[in-house]
């Protein structure tokens, strides 16, 4: 299962990796989200009443593969980010109160981050007290290695990805990283570099040749060896004994990733997380089944479990209500329509052009699915509830969300009429491609092992076949197959789908959509890290994205992204299904636990977790 967007999110991860590894801070504000729920962002550290205890937290899914270190750093799935927050840290942390905007970022392993008045230069001043788990100081060469690896198309596939296609990076000293944006760049905190332990990858990165200096998106340091780095990233010796910079380090893990045992990192340093962890051990454990996870929690085997939907809440009977936490999140389930010539229907029709590139056809699909009935029957909630309803490319936790955004009402008669007007032939039971007697076929993909998604897939198939006469083939695959990289044959990256159902989890800034909507980010053999897997190529979207990126006034930026989301809705580029709330089960004895509304994850302040009777506030 891949319940949140990431799709390896390489462009965003260049910032999220350094942001997600720690995110905490004292805040005394509260914020009421669009869902009608009040999310308390107030956080004040309270000393746990016990020391040396073990905290067990979990998910029903496991990290994608045995290579826990690479996947955790990539945040390939939601459970990977749950591990990432424990073993990696970065320059800054983001407070859960998103209304603080840039004031919500606090220093962790940086002393300061400054931005020029014109928004074109970001300077990261590293704290020399920050160390890796082996005691080695974290320096700019580690940030340089991170940059090289994650912008190297031969490694992860992010070369040229925004915003690094519009930036030049320099490393003038061991404690300074300077990013020179080619134009004003407002969301700079979202794209601060992370660090990789250069001493662990010394075969690939010869630090003696590192002298700093300017770096463009394609220039490589003489000491960086792509082939050796690829081998190192998959070297069992490194995977089994990783050097990390987070509050915990891996003690042991099961080959399938179902159990990861961690102990405190004695060399952990943070300017924000100044309290030494009181835990003796931290265990991340998965069950492989959501119902088993719930029952295991009821049996007292966990302190905290997560990754639930509204449809799961009926199964929480017997769990004290103060242990069921339901808060707004930047996350929503949706359908993506593949407009690329690679889409299976383009070949099936014999035209070489995807029928989903036609806004009329996309509208017909949206009109012919009874979204409201599906939500109410599958999730058991009112489809008009602001807790679940969205017509947009975002959720109601986003300040740019528009509750009145347009979305076609359920109207299969109109859907059939607009398709027949466009040349499709409908005989009452079968829809044929224009000028043929061949039935329209769509390959519908999603992740396997998710009952909620399986139910939506079944209803989509039924609605589209019954209302439009489309032959819908449902395909469920493992998350690492759906979201896998280009070279690994990932379904989304290689464009071998017509329609895909999964969820986005965003970071709350509209610029993140650049990777998903900009035509320069359509994946290909020469742009393997591209995230625009729908193949959208719309000049108006590009214009709005460009406007938002350079607008330094936050109020004006929100207005721009509001236009963007409304326009995407008008064009029926996707079908939003429902907003995913952040629903967890958490013992009241888990000290200092507080949920976070972004893809940073609920483990944002995991260093402060403890066992006792003192609760976070």
Secondary structure, DSSP 4 states (H G I P E B T S, - for coil): ---STTTT-HHHHHHHHHHHT-----B--EEE-TTSPEEE--B-----S--SEEEEEEESS--SSS-HHHHHHHT-SHHHHHHHHHH---SEEE-S-GGGGGGGEEESSEEEEEE-TTS-EEEEEE-TT-B-TTSPBP-HHHHHHHHHHHT-TTTTS-TT-TTGGGEEEEEEETTEEEEEESS--TTGGGG------TTTTTTTB-GGG----EE-SS---TTB-HHHHHHHHT-HHHHHT----SSEEEEEE-TTSSEEEEEE-TT---SS--SPP-EEEEEEEE-SSHHHHHHHHHTT--SEEEEE-GGGGGGGTTS-GGGEEEE--SEEEEEEE--STTSHHHHHHTSSS-GGGSHHHHHHHHHTS-HHHHHHHHT-S-TT-TTT---SSS-TTSTT--TT-----S-HHHHHHHHHHTT-EE-SS-EEPTTSSPBPEEEEEEESS-HHHHHHHHHHHHHHHHHH--EEEEEEE-HHHHS--TTTT-HHHHT--SEEEEEEE--S-GGGHHHHH-GGG--BTTBTT---TT----HHHHHHHHHHHH---HHHHHHHHHHHHHHHHHTT-EEEEEEPPEEEEE-TTEET----SSTT-TTTTGGG-EESS----
